[in-house]
Amino acid sequence: MEERNETFESLVKEVEEIKKVLKEGKKENHIFFETSKDTTDIDKGMIEFHKKLESIDKSGNNKFLNYQYATLDDILKEVNPKLAEEGLYIMQFPINVGENELSIRTMLKSNTGQYIMYDSESFKFKLDIQLLGSYITYLKRYMLSAILQVSLSPDTDCSELNTSKVQQQSAPQTETSAPTRRRRV
């Protein structure tokens, strides 16, 4: 039991250090990270959430790079009930940051009023509602993964370097298409 308490205290301390670094980090234009003054309930709830989380179904299929990934629906179906058991919930919504430019705000909230909130990088979009919907879904998926610290798919950051495989594919990407990034935090 004592070892478990030490592990718990160590995790809480690590979360506090990460939040401090993020809070003091560079704020560029609208991109920001913010928390309520106290996040103890969120910290405890997230530790319990991770103890309960086993795996997330991966019903999405990337035909270009030949792997399966967790869709936004897969993630929400798995995490929402477990978060609710800990008095936590997620809110995500687009925010207008300029002409044809959006960001996704993600909030992890507790039923006691505590919160952790941050925005995605902004992205410009054309007035194509289907493409905009794809961008929003893509960002929500990755923002959710980041705030909950869950893995959704294989790491394919360098996959575009394998151009022969990508060039052989002819079908357009759907939910896995990433929006063009404008700036980094």
JOKA-V870834 format. One line per field, one symbol per residue. ss: DSSP state (a for helix, b for strand, c for the rest). psi: psi as a letter, one per 40 degrees, with the letter a starting at -180 (. if undefined). burial: # if it has 16 or more other C-alpha atoms within 10 Angstrom, else .. A space follows every 50 residues. Layout:
ss = ???
psi = ???
burial = ???
This chain:
ss = caaaaaaaaaaaaaaaaaaaaaaacccbccbcbbbccccaaaaaaaaaaa aacccccccbbbccccbbbccaaaaaaaaaaaaaaccbbbbbbbbbbbcc bbbbbbbbbbccccbbbbbcccbbccccaaaaaaaaaaaaaaaaaaaacc ccccccccaaacaaaaaaccccccccccccccccc
psi = dddddddddddddddddddddddeihhhbehihiiidhfddddddddddd ddhcihigeihhddefiiihiddddddddddddddefiiihhiihheahf hiihhhhhiieeeiihhiiiiiiiiighdddddddddddddddddddefi hdiihfdededgdddddeieiiibeehiihidii.
burial = ...........#......#...........###.#...#.###.##..#. .....#.#.##.##...#####.###..#..##..#####.#.#..#... .#########...############.....##.############..#.# .#.....................###..#......
